[in-house]
Amino acid sequence: MSAITREDVAHLARLAHIRMDENELDKMSGELAFIMDAITSVSEVAGQDVPRTSHPIPLRNVFREDVPSGMLTQEQALAMAPDAEDGQFKVPAILDGE
């Protein structure tokens, strides 16, 4: 498997809109390389009879059914909002037009 380069980390950080300084880029590339090596080691040990999985034990839903009740009207929901426009919450823009 190819190594995770500092440039790879910088590219991923840009895509995720995460600011990283030079030290963080160096540190993260080392940490990601370590993680990739660990994954490779596990992959080498796992035989054909071991199914691939993302969890060691089966997952199950432990939550109750989602039953709507006691809903607010639009006016009630917007009554305490810091800002509203055209019947919707108005929030500051977080994207720069991308």
Rosetta blueprint (number, residue, H / E / L):
1 M L
2 S L
3 A L
4 I L
5 T L
6 R H
7 E H
8 D H
9 V H
10 A H
11 H H
12 L H
13 A H
14 R H
15 L H
16 A L
17 H L
18 I L
19 R L
20 M L
21 D L
22 E H
23 N H
24 E H
25 L H
26 D H
27 K H
28 M H
29 S H
30 G H
31 E H
32 L H
33 A H
34 F H
35 I H
36 M H
37 D H
38 A H
39 I H
40 T H
41 S H
42 V H
43 S H
44 E H
45 V H
46 A L
47 G L
48 Q L
49 D L
50 V L
51 P L
52 R L
53 T L
54 S L
55 H L
56 P L
57 I L
58 P L
59 L L
60 R L
61 N L
62 V L
63 F L
64 R L
65 E L
66 D L
67 V L
68 P L
69 S L
70 G L
71 M L
72 L L
73 T L
74 Q H
75 E H
76 Q H
77 A H
78 L H
79 A H
80 M L
81 A L
82 P L
83 D L
84 A E
85 E E
86 D L
87 G L
88 Q E
89 F E
90 K L
91 V L
92 P L
93 A L
94 I L
95 L L
96 D L
97 G L
98 E L
